Amino acid sequence: SIGLSIPANEGENSELILVILIRLEKIQNAFKKTGPTTTYMVNGEGVVIAHSDPSYVLSAKNLMTTPIVRSMLTSPLVNGNGQESFEDTDGQTYLGSYMKLGLANMGIISTVNEDAAFAEVYRIQKTYILIMIISLCVSLIIIYVFAKSISSPVWNLLEETIKISKGI
Protein backbone atom coordinates (compact mmCIF):
# COMPACT_ATOMS: atom_id res chain seq x y z
CA SER A 1 0.00 0.00 0.00
CA ILE A 2 0.98 3.62 -0.53
CA GLY A 3 0.25 6.19 2.14
CA LEU A 4 -0.26 9.87 1.43
CA SER A 5 -0.73 12.55 4.05
CA ILE A 6 -2.18 15.94 3.21
CA PRO A 7 -3.04 18.83 5.54
CA ALA A 8 -6.83 18.90 6.01
CA ASN A 9 -6.92 22.70 6.23
CA GLU A 10 -4.91 25.27 4.36
CA GLY A 11 -2.49 27.27 6.48
CA GLU A 12 0.55 26.68 8.59
CA ASN A 13 -1.25 25.99 11.87
CA SER A 14 -3.35 23.10 10.64
CA GLU A 15 -3.56 20.40 13.29
CA LEU A 16 -5.48 17.96 11.14
CA ILE A 17 -4.05 15.85 8.40
CA LEU A 18 -5.76 13.60 5.94
CA VAL A 19 -4.12 10.20 5.53
CA ILE A 20 -4.91 8.21 2.42
CA LEU A 21 -3.93 4.56 2.05
CA ILE A 22 -4.10 3.20 -1.47
CA ARG A 23 -3.68 -0.48 -2.24
CA LEU A 24 -0.81 -0.92 -4.67
CA GLU A 25 -2.74 -3.51 -6.66
CA LYS A 26 -5.26 -0.83 -7.70
CA ILE A 27 -2.46 1.33 -9.08
CA GLN A 28 -0.59 -1.59 -10.65
CA ASN A 29 -3.61 -2.49 -12.80
CA ALA A 30 -3.36 0.86 -14.55
CA PHE A 31 0.23 0.13 -15.56
CA LYS A 32 -0.18 -3.28 -17.19
CA LYS A 33 1.91 -3.64 -20.32
CA THR A 34 -0.09 -3.34 -23.53
CA GLY A 35 1.77 -3.49 -26.81
CA PRO A 36 5.28 -2.11 -27.15
CA THR A 37 4.72 0.76 -24.69
CA THR A 38 5.97 0.64 -21.11
CA THR A 39 4.27 2.98 -18.64
CA TYR A 40 5.37 3.48 -15.04
CA MET A 41 5.19 5.91 -12.12
CA VAL A 42 8.18 7.26 -10.23
CA ASN A 43 8.47 9.38 -7.11
CA GLY A 44 10.55 12.56 -6.71
CA GLU A 45 13.77 10.57 -6.31
CA GLY A 46 13.24 8.43 -9.42
CA VAL A 47 12.19 5.32 -7.49
CA VAL A 48 9.56 3.21 -9.25
CA ILE A 49 6.18 3.25 -7.53
CA ALA A 50 4.16 1.42 -10.18
CA HIS A 51 5.35 -0.63 -13.16
CA SER A 52 4.12 -3.51 -15.31
CA ASP A 53 7.00 -5.58 -13.92
CA PRO A 54 6.36 -6.03 -10.17
CA SER A 55 10.06 -6.68 -9.50
CA TYR A 56 10.78 -3.00 -10.29
CA VAL A 57 8.33 -1.95 -7.57
CA LEU A 58 9.32 -4.57 -5.01
CA SER A 59 13.02 -3.79 -5.36
CA ALA A 60 12.33 -0.02 -5.34
CA LYS A 61 14.35 0.28 -8.54
CA ASN A 62 15.78 3.75 -9.04
CA LEU A 63 15.51 4.96 -12.64
CA MET A 64 17.12 8.36 -12.06
CA THR A 65 19.85 7.44 -14.57
CA THR A 66 17.23 7.07 -17.33
CA PRO A 67 17.23 10.28 -19.39
CA ILE A 68 13.42 10.61 -19.54
CA VAL A 69 13.11 10.25 -15.75
CA ARG A 70 15.88 12.79 -15.21
CA SER A 71 14.16 15.21 -17.62
CA MET A 72 10.85 14.87 -15.81
CA LEU A 73 12.32 15.37 -12.37
CA THR A 74 14.41 18.38 -13.40
CA SER A 75 11.57 20.01 -15.33
CA PRO A 76 10.66 23.35 -13.71
CA LEU A 77 6.95 22.88 -14.47
CA VAL A 78 4.89 21.65 -11.51
CA ASN A 79 2.12 19.96 -13.49
CA GLY A 80 4.07 19.87 -16.73
CA ASN A 81 4.51 17.30 -19.38
CA GLY A 82 7.15 16.68 -21.97
CA GLN A 83 8.47 14.31 -24.55
CA GLU A 84 11.83 13.43 -25.98
CA SER A 85 13.84 10.88 -27.86
CA PHE A 86 16.66 9.34 -25.85
CA GLU A 87 19.20 6.56 -25.89
CA ASP A 88 19.05 4.18 -22.97
CA THR A 89 21.93 2.31 -21.34
CA ASP A 90 21.28 -0.66 -23.66
CA GLY A 91 22.08 1.54 -26.71
CA GLN A 92 18.51 1.45 -28.00
CA THR A 93 16.71 4.65 -28.98
CA TYR A 94 13.39 5.26 -27.25
CA LEU A 95 10.60 7.78 -27.52
CA GLY A 96 9.34 8.89 -24.14
CA SER A 97 6.76 11.19 -22.66
CA TYR A 98 6.00 12.18 -19.10
CA MET A 99 3.40 13.94 -17.02
CA LYS A 100 4.22 15.39 -13.62
CA LEU A 101 1.40 14.86 -11.17
CA GLY A 102 2.08 17.84 -8.92
CA LEU A 103 1.84 15.57 -5.91
CA ALA A 104 5.10 14.76 -4.09
CA ASN A 105 6.97 15.42 -7.37
CA MET A 106 5.65 12.12 -8.74
CA GLY A 107 5.19 11.52 -12.43
CA ILE A 108 3.95 9.04 -14.98
CA ILE A 109 6.30 8.08 -17.81
CA SER A 110 5.63 6.14 -21.00
CA THR A 111 8.41 4.83 -23.23
CA VAL A 112 8.47 2.88 -26.46
CA ASN A 113 11.34 1.56 -28.54
CA GLU A 114 11.69 3.84 -31.57
CA ASP A 115 11.90 0.90 -33.99
CA ALA A 116 8.71 -0.60 -32.55
CA ALA A 117 6.95 2.77 -32.69
CA PHE A 118 7.82 3.32 -36.33
CA ALA A 119 7.48 -0.31 -37.49
CA GLU A 120 3.99 0.29 -38.90
CA VAL A 121 5.15 3.48 -40.64
CA TYR A 122 8.01 1.57 -42.26
CA ARG A 123 5.62 -1.20 -43.36
CA ILE A 124 3.27 1.34 -44.93
CA GLN A 125 6.21 3.03 -46.69
CA LYS A 126 7.30 -0.30 -48.18
CA THR A 127 3.74 -1.00 -49.34
CA TYR A 128 3.45 2.42 -51.00
CA ILE A 129 6.82 2.02 -52.73
CA LEU A 130 5.71 -1.38 -54.05
CA ILE A 131 2.42 0.13 -55.30
CA MET A 132 4.37 2.96 -56.94
CA ILE A 133 6.70 0.54 -58.76
CA ILE A 134 3.79 -1.61 -59.96
CA SER A 135 1.91 1.52 -61.13
CA LEU A 136 4.99 2.74 -62.99
CA CYS A 137 5.42 -0.61 -64.77
CA VAL A 138 1.73 -0.77 -65.73
CA SER A 139 1.93 2.84 -66.98
CA LEU A 140 4.96 2.05 -69.13
CA ILE A 141 3.20 -0.98 -70.65
CA ILE A 142 0.09 1.10 -71.41
CA ILE A 143 2.23 3.87 -72.95
CA TYR A 144 4.10 1.31 -75.08
CA VAL A 145 0.86 -0.28 -76.35
CA PHE A 146 -0.70 3.14 -77.04
CA ALA A 147 2.44 4.38 -78.83
CA LYS A 148 2.56 1.19 -80.90
CA SER A 149 -1.09 1.59 -81.90
CA ILE A 150 -0.38 5.12 -83.14
CA SER A 151 3.01 4.51 -84.74
CA SER A 152 2.05 1.36 -86.72
CA PRO A 153 -0.55 3.15 -88.92
CA VAL A 154 1.84 6.11 -89.35
CA TRP A 155 4.60 3.75 -90.53
CA ASN A 156 2.15 2.05 -92.92
CA LEU A 157 1.12 5.47 -94.26
CA LEU A 158 4.79 6.43 -94.71
CA GLU A 159 5.54 3.20 -96.60
CA GLU A 160 2.55 3.74 -98.92
CA THR A 161 3.59 7.37 -99.48
CA ILE A 162 7.09 6.26 -100.48
CA LYS A 163 5.64 3.70 -102.87
CA ILE A 164 3.42 6.36 -104.47
CA SER A 165 6.35 8.76 -104.80
CA LYS A 166 8.37 6.06 -106.59
CA GLY A 167 5.41 5.31 -108.82
CA ILE A 168 4.94 1.78 -107.66
C-alpha positions in Angstrom: 0.0 0.0 0.0 1.0 3.6 -0.5 0.2 6.2 2.1 -0.3 9.9 1.4 -0.7 12.5 4.1 -2.2 15.9 3.2 -3.0 18.8 5.5 -6.8 18.9 6.0 -6.9 22.7 6.2 -4.9 25.3 4.4 -2.5 27.3 6.5 0.5 26.7 8.6 -1.3 26.0 11.9 -3.3 23.1 10.6 -3.6 20.4 13.3 -5.5 18.0 11.1 -4.0 15.8 8.4 -5.8 13.6 5.9 -4.1 10.2 5.5 -4.9 8.2 2.4 -3.9 4.6 2.0 -4.1 3.2 -1.5 -3.7 -0.5 -2.2 -0.8 -0.9 -4.7 -2.7 -3.5 -6.7 -5.3 -0.8 -7.7 -2.5 1.3 -9.1 -0.6 -1.6 -10.7 -3.6 -2.5 -12.8 -3.4 0.9 -14.6 0.2 0.1 -15.6 -0.2 -3.3 -17.2 1.9 -3.6 -20.3 -0.1 -3.3 -23.5 1.8 -3.5 -26.8 5.3 -2.1 -27.1 4.7 0.8 -24.7 6.0 0.6 -21.1 4.3 3.0 -18.6 5.4 3.5 -15.0 5.2 5.9 -12.1 8.2 7.3 -10.2 8.5 9.4 -7.1 10.5 12.6 -6.7 13.8 10.6 -6.3 13.2 8.4 -9.4 12.2 5.3 -7.5 9.6 3.2 -9.3 6.2 3.3 -7.5 4.2 1.4 -10.2 5.4 -0.6 -13.2 4.1 -3.5 -15.3 7.0 -5.6 -13.9 6.4 -6.0 -10.2 10.1 -6.7 -9.5 10.8 -3.0 -10.3 8.3 -1.9 -7.6 9.3 -4.6 -5.0 13.0 -3.8 -5.4 12.3 0.0 -5.3 14.4 0.3 -8.5 15.8 3.8 -9.0 15.5 5.0 -12.6 17.1 8.4 -12.1 19.9 7.4 -14.6 17.2 7.1 -17.3 17.2 10.3 -19.4 13.4 10.6 -19.5 13.1 10.3 -15.7 15.9 12.8 -15.2 14.2 15.2 -17.6 10.9 14.9 -15.8 12.3 15.4 -12.4 14.4 18.4 -13.4 11.6 20.0 -15.3 10.7 23.4 -13.7 7.0 22.9 -14.5 4.9 21.7 -11.5 2.1 20.0 -13.5 4.1 19.9 -16.7 4.5 17.3 -19.4 7.1 16.7 -22.0 8.5 14.3 -24.5 11.8 13.4 -26.0 13.8 10.9 -27.9 16.7 9.3 -25.8 19.2 6.6 -25.9 19.1 4.2 -23.0 21.9 2.3 -21.3 21.3 -0.7 -23.7 22.1 1.5 -26.7 18.5 1.4 -28.0 16.7 4.7 -29.0 13.4 5.3 -27.3 10.6 7.8 -27.5 9.3 8.9 -24.1 6.8 11.2 -22.7 6.0 12.2 -19.1 3.4 13.9 -17.0 4.2 15.4 -13.6 1.4 14.9 -11.2 2.1 17.8 -8.9 1.8 15.6 -5.9 5.1 14.8 -4.1 7.0 15.4 -7.4 5.7 12.1 -8.7 5.2 11.5 -12.4 4.0 9.0 -15.0 6.3 8.1 -17.8 5.6 6.1 -21.0 8.4 4.8 -23.2 8.5 2.9 -26.5 11.3 1.6 -28.5 11.7 3.8 -31.6 11.9 0.9 -34.0 8.7 -0.6 -32.6 7.0 2.8 -32.7 7.8 3.3 -36.3 7.5 -0.3 -37.5 4.0 0.3 -38.9 5.2 3.5 -40.6 8.0 1.6 -42.3 5.6 -1.2 -43.4 3.3 1.3 -44.9 6.2 3.0 -46.7 7.3 -0.3 -48.2 3.7 -1.0 -49.3 3.5 2.4 -51.0 6.8 2.0 -52.7 5.7 -1.4 -54.1 2.4 0.1 -55.3 4.4 3.0 -56.9 6.7 0.5 -58.8 3.8 -1.6 -60.0 1.9 1.5 -61.1 5.0 2.7 -63.0 5.4 -0.6 -64.8 1.7 -0.8 -65.7 1.9 2.8 -67.0 5.0 2.1 -69.1 3.2 -1.0 -70.6 0.1 1.1 -71.4 2.2 3.9 -73.0 4.1 1.3 -75.1 0.9 -0.3 -76.4 -0.7 3.1 -77.0 2.4 4.4 -78.8 2.6 1.2 -80.9 -1.1 1.6 -81.9 -0.4 5.1 -83.1 3.0 4.5 -84.7 2.1 1.4 -86.7 -0.5 3.2 -88.9 1.8 6.1 -89.3 4.6 3.7 -90.5 2.2 2.0 -92.9 1.1 5.5 -94.3 4.8 6.4 -94.7 5.5 3.2 -96.6 2.6 3.7 -98.9 3.6 7.4 -99.5 7.1 6.3 -100.5 5.6 3.7 -102.9 3.4 6.4 -104.5 6.4 8.8 -104.8 8.4 6.1 -106.6 5.4 5.3 -108.8 4.9 1.8 -107.7 
